[in-house]
Each structure stands twice: as structure tokens, then as C-alpha cells.
Amino acid sequence: MEPFLPQDAVPVGKLLKRPFGDILIMDVEVEKRINMFANYPFSNINVLKDIYRKTKEIKFLIHAVKDPEIKDNIYKVILAPVGIRQVPKSEPEAKVAIHCILNALIALHNLSYVHRDIRWPNIMKLVDGNWMLIDLEVK
């Protein structure tokens, strides 16, 4: 699977094609779409709405600007832009990343949800040096 964002410059205004849909990165928001949502391995819009609603205050976890929606079998969620995709470059940076992601997972698990795709492409580095878990749509 392709990374969420490229390693270099962020292509603001460019549509990034992914296997199940597209991601449109704008300066103030990120629009994530899943085409043919009824055929997606996890297509329960009510659960996805619930996850985004209940996790909106969790630090180090992606947040939706508004509830996900489905129109013409296309799932769409508007996300707040978060950072850049990269892997830690040192052991101390890796420790910070792991600490942030574990805190996000603890909070997510306390709400009885799990994240089924924890890997570096789904972790973003924030401008403050912290890290955030993204991609809450279960695959």
C-alpha cells in the first residue's frame, strides 16, 4: 500500500490515488474517500461515525472535522491535517513515537475500539515532535 503522504513535499491540492479510494490534501483539511464503500472490507458507517465522535478528544489520534458520510456509495470524511509521514530517525525519536501511539491506543481501547493497521505509514509526525495514529477506517 502507498504511504498516506509522500516523504518529500506535501502535494497540496493534488488527489492521491489509493487502492480503495483517494485522498485530497488541502491546506486546511484532508478529504479521504473510499470508493464503492459497500464493497469495502469494513463498511459500517455507523461504527465509523461513532469512532470519530468518541475519539475527537484523544491526543495523538486523527480527528474528523465533521462526521463521515456516504453519498453515491462513496465514503467521505474530512480530517484535520496533522503532519508528515516519516519514520523515527533516532532511538529517542522512536521512543517518543511509541509513547504517543501507545497512549492513543490505550484511549482507543478504553472505548472498546481497536486499530487494525498499526504500521509506520499510518503514523504521522507532528510539528511539535509528537506523533499521531491515523487511518481509523478498519481494513
N, C-alpha and C positions, 0 to 999 in steps of 0.2 A: 504494500500500500504506500502511496506517496505521502510525504510529510505534509502536515497541516499548512505550514508556511515554509518557504524556501530558506536556506541558510543565509542568503545574502539579503538584498533589499526587498522590502515588502511591496508587492505589486498592487498598490492602491488602485482600485477601480477595475482590476483585472479579475476575470472569472477563472477560478482554479477548478479544473475538472477532476473529479474523484470517481472511484468505481461505482458508488451508489448515487452520486449527485454532484453538486457544485458548492463552492464556497466563494462568495463575493466579498472582498476585503475593501472596506471604505475607511475614510479617516476617522469616523466617529462610531462605526459599527461594523460587525461582521455578519453577513447573512449566510446561513447554512441551509442547504436544500437537499432533500433526499427524494429523488425521482421514483415514480412507481412505488410509493410508500406501502401500498397494500402487499407488495411482494418482498418488502424488506424483512430480514430475519426477525426483527422485533418491531412490530408496527402498532403498538398500543399507545395512541396519542394521549389517552387519559393518564397513563402512568408517566409519560414524559412531561406532561404539564405539571403533574404532581411533584415530580422530582425537581423541576426548575423552580416551582413555587416554594417548596420546603427547604431548598438549599440556597436561596438567594442571599442569606446572611453568612454562609460558610466561607471563611477565609481560605484562600488557596484553591478554590473551586470555581470553574467558569460560571458566569451568571447570564441569564437571559434578560434582555431589555424588556421584553413582553412575552406572554405565553406563546409556545409553539402553536402552529395552526396547519391545517391541511386544506388545500384548495386544488381541485382537479387532480387528486391523487399525488400531489407534491407537498411533502412536509417542509415547513419553513420555520426557522427560529432565528430571531435577531439577537446576537450576542454582543456584549461589550468587548471591545478589543482589549487584549491582555498583555501581549509581549511578543517575544520572538522565540522561534524554535531553535534550540541548540542543546547539546549535551554538556554536562559539567566539564570544566577544563582542569579541575584540580580536586584533590581529596576534600579540602574544606568546602568547596562549592558543591560537591556531591553530597556531603553531609547536610548542608542547608536544604538542597533539593529533596532529599529523602525525608528530612524532618517536616518540610512543608506538605509533601504528598501524604505522609502518614497521618498528619493532623487532619487533612481533608478527608482521608479515608475513615478515620475514627468518627468524625462528624457524620459522614455519609452512612456508615454502618449503624450509628446510633439512631438513624431514621429508618433503619431496616432496608437500605439500598446497598447495592454493590456496584462497583465499576469493573466491567469485564474485559477491559482492554488497556491495562496499565503497561505502558511502554514509552520510551523517550519521545516518539512522535506525538504523543498525547500529553506531553508535559511542556509547558511554556515557561520561559524565564521572564520575570517581570523587571521593570526598570529599577525597582528598589533592591534588586538582588535576590528576592524571594522567587518561588516557583509556584505554578498553578496547574492543576489537573483539568484537562479539557475533554471534550467528546463524551458527553453523557448519554448519547444515543447508543443503546446496547446493540452489539452486533452478534 
